[in-house]
Amino acid sequence: MNIGKVLATGLIVAGALAALPSASPAQSLDLYIGPGGPDVQMRDRRYDDDDYRPYRGCSERQAIRRAYRLGLRDPQIEAITRRQVVVDGVGRRGRYTTVYFANRPGCPRIG
């Protein structure tokens, strides 16, 4: 194999990668270089995985983790509504504290 073919293949692969849009976390980029030349394939994992279930809100686990980071000891989920997740626990000064998170991705604190 001469150096010209290797360089041409490298330029084609670099051009193909530069021309692709940026891949989101739900996509996979596969690059194959074989006897027929380079082959680039993009797959969308959302449709490949049978057990994939998107969760569009603040899960109980995320809310408890956020409450720990805010300094609550022994946080427990008190209520989950369509709009908010309520977490109770003991604050830094030993007082009973309630924290409210929005039921959105990332669990932003609302109260």
C-alpha positions, 0 to 999 in steps of 0.5 A: 500500500503506498503512502498516497492511498494512506494519505487520501484515506486519512483526508477522506476520514477527516473530511467526513468527521468534520462534515458530521454534525456534533453527536448528542449523548444519545448517538453513537459514531462508528468508524470502520476502515476496511478493504473497501475504504472508510465507512462512517455510521451513526446510530441513535441509541434511543431506538437500539436499546429496548430498556431505554426509558427517558425520565423527564422529571426529577427522580426521587434519587436525584432529589435525595442526592441534591438534598444531601448536597444542600446539607440535609441529614437523613432526607426523605421524600415527603411528596411528589406532585406534577410540579414539585418534589418535597424532601424533608430532613434535618438541617445543619443546625439540627432543625427539621427542614423542608426543601422543594425541588421543581419536578424538571430535569436537574431538580432545580431548587424552588424553596 
